[in-house]
Amino acid sequence: MEEPLQAHTVNEAHYYLMVTACRECSKGPWVIESSDEPQPDSTRMLRAKCKSCQACREFRFACEHEVPASGPEAEMINPGDEPSKIIDLGQWMSLFYLMVESAANAPSRPETRRMGYRAALCLGEAMKFYADNELPPQEAFFSAETAGVFREHPENFARTKLRNMQAKLPMLGAIAHRVAQDEKARRRWWQFWQR
């Protein structure tokens, strides 16, 4: 059995499946079919299907932190400052742009806010790869593909550019508050026992 992938949370595992290519068709993304409860050793099995070719696969993750079932903390990716070991800087940037696009095309304001919140979280994860340098270290890229993108367009990975993008986003706390309000508003008055 393969060693489990080291994820900070199950949410990070979900993002990993969004940017991992299928071995069968080299496309994706993976769509989660089912998820086992966390095991005593903090591992979790996710069964997923490739959206392109329908191939099925099991992924095993060792998740360092548990996330709450609801509320803005339920979206948490990584509560610490250490960068991801399974999603590289280029992939976090791809996820950021994907979430921004999803927010722009969302069917409702609450969904727009949720996608905007996720975009901000992904950009925050990307920022964790930078030390005090303007450009990230080569180790911030885990594949030849993302390292190649960095070599061809290093200006897209300048820390100043990412900080400027981050400054244009609403503060995470404010977004989290609105996401929590949206979630509470979805409950009907007779569902008070779920609060």
C-alpha positions in Angstrom: 0.0 0.0 0.0 1.3 3.5 -0.9 2.3 5.8 1.9 -0.4 8.4 2.7 0.0 11.9 1.2 0.8 14.5 3.9 -2.1 17.0 4.0 -2.7 19.6 6.7 -6.5 19.1 6.5 -9.0 17.1 4.5 -9.8 20.4 2.7 -6.2 20.5 1.4 -6.7 16.9 0.2 -9.8 18.1 -1.7 -7.8 20.9 -3.4 -5.1 18.4 -4.2 -7.7 16.3 -6.1 -8.7 19.4 -8.1 -5.1 19.9 -9.5 -4.0 16.3 -9.8 -4.0 14.7 -13.3 -5.6 11.3 -13.8 -3.0 8.5 -14.6 -5.3 7.1 -17.2 -6.2 10.1 -19.4 -3.8 12.8 -18.0 -6.8 15.1 -17.4 -9.1 15.5 -14.5 -10.2 16.9 -12.1 -11.0 14.1 -9.6 -14.5 14.2 -8.1 -14.9 12.7 -4.6 -17.3 9.8 -4.6 -17.0 8.9 -0.9 -14.8 9.6 2.1 -14.0 7.4 5.1 -14.1 8.7 8.6 -10.6 9.6 10.0 -8.7 6.6 11.3 -7.0 6.6 14.7 -3.7 7.3 12.9 -5.3 10.4 11.3 -5.4 8.9 7.8 -8.3 9.3 5.6 -9.4 7.4 2.5 -11.0 9.4 -0.4 -12.5 7.5 -3.3 -12.6 9.7 -6.4 -13.6 9.5 -10.0 -11.9 11.3 -12.9 -14.4 13.8 -14.4 -12.9 13.2 -17.9 -12.6 9.4 -18.3 -14.5 8.1 -15.3 -11.5 6.2 -13.9 -11.8 5.4 -10.2 -9.1 5.6 -7.7 -8.5 5.7 -3.9 -6.3 8.3 -2.3 -5.0 8.0 1.2 -4.1 11.2 3.2 -2.6 11.7 6.6 -4.4 14.8 7.8 -2.6 16.8 10.5 -5.6 18.8 11.6 -9.4 18.3 11.8 -11.8 21.0 10.5 -15.2 21.8 12.0 -18.2 20.5 10.1 -19.7 24.0 9.7 -19.0 27.6 9.9 -16.2 29.6 8.2 -13.6 27.4 9.9 -14.9 24.5 7.9 -13.2 26.0 4.9 -9.7 26.1 6.7 -6.9 24.6 4.6 -3.9 25.0 6.8 -3.9 26.7 10.2 -0.1 27.0 10.3 2.6 28.8 8.4 4.2 25.8 6.8 3.6 25.5 3.1 1.8 22.5 1.6 3.8 19.3 0.9 1.4 18.1 -1.8 0.3 21.2 -3.7 3.0 23.5 -5.0 3.0 27.3 -5.5 2.0 27.1 -9.2 -0.9 24.8 -8.4 -2.1 27.1 -5.6 -2.1 30.0 -8.1 -4.1 27.9 -10.6 -6.6 27.2 -7.8 -6.7 30.9 -6.9 -7.6 31.8 -10.5 -10.1 28.9 -10.7 -11.9 30.2 -7.6 -11.9 33.8 -8.8 -13.5 32.6 -12.1 -16.0 30.5 -10.1 -16.9 33.5 -8.0 -17.5 35.6 -11.1 -19.8 33.0 -12.5 -21.6 32.0 -9.3 -25.4 31.9 -9.5 -25.9 33.8 -6.2 -24.2 36.3 -3.9 -23.6 33.8 -1.1 -21.9 31.5 -3.5 -19.9 34.4 -4.9 -18.7 35.2 -1.4 -17.9 31.5 -0.7 -15.8 31.2 -3.9 -14.1 34.5 -3.1 -13.3 33.3 0.4 -11.8 30.1 -1.1 -9.8 32.2 -3.6 -8.4 34.2 -0.7 -7.5 31.0 1.2 -5.7 29.6 -1.9 -3.7 32.8 -2.4 -2.8 32.7 1.3 -1.5 29.2 0.9 0.6 30.3 -2.1 2.2 33.1 0.0 3.5 30.5 2.5 6.2 29.5 0.0 7.9 32.8 0.2 10.6 33.6 2.7 11.9 37.2 2.6 12.7 37.0 -1.2 10.8 38.6 -4.0 10.8 35.4 -6.0 10.0 31.9 -4.5 12.7 29.3 -4.2 12.9 26.5 -6.8 11.7 24.0 -4.2 8.3 25.8 -4.2 7.6 23.9 -7.5 7.1 20.1 -7.3 6.7 19.3 -11.0 8.6 20.0 -14.2 5.5 21.6 -15.5 5.0 24.2 -12.8 8.8 24.8 -12.6 8.7 25.5 -16.3 5.9 28.0 -16.0 8.0 29.8 -13.3 11.1 29.8 -15.5 9.1 31.3 -18.4 7.2 33.8 -16.5 8.9 34.6 -13.1 7.1 38.0 -13.0 3.8 36.2 -12.4 5.3 34.8 -9.2 6.7 38.0 -7.8 5.7 38.3 -4.1 4.8 42.0 -4.7 2.3 41.0 -7.4 0.7 38.4 -5.1 0.6 40.9 -2.2 -1.1 43.4 -4.5 -3.7 40.8 -5.5 -4.2 39.9 -1.8 -4.8 43.6 -1.0 -7.6 43.8 -3.5 -9.4 41.0 -1.9 -11.7 41.6 1.1 -10.1 40.8 4.4 -10.4 37.1 5.3 -12.1 37.8 8.6 -14.8 39.9 6.9 -15.4 37.3 4.2 -15.5 34.5 6.8 -18.1 36.5 8.8 -20.3 37.0 5.7 -20.0 33.3 4.8 -21.1 32.4 8.3 -24.1 34.8 8.0 -25.0 33.2 4.6 -24.9 29.8 6.2 -27.1 30.9 9.1 -29.6 32.5 6.8 -30.0 29.3 4.8 -31.5 27.6 7.9 -35.2 28.0 8.4 -36.7 29.4 11.6 -37.8 25.9 12.7 -34.2 24.6 12.4 -33.1 26.5 15.5 -31.8 23.3 17.1 -29.0 23.1 14.5 -27.4 26.3 15.7 
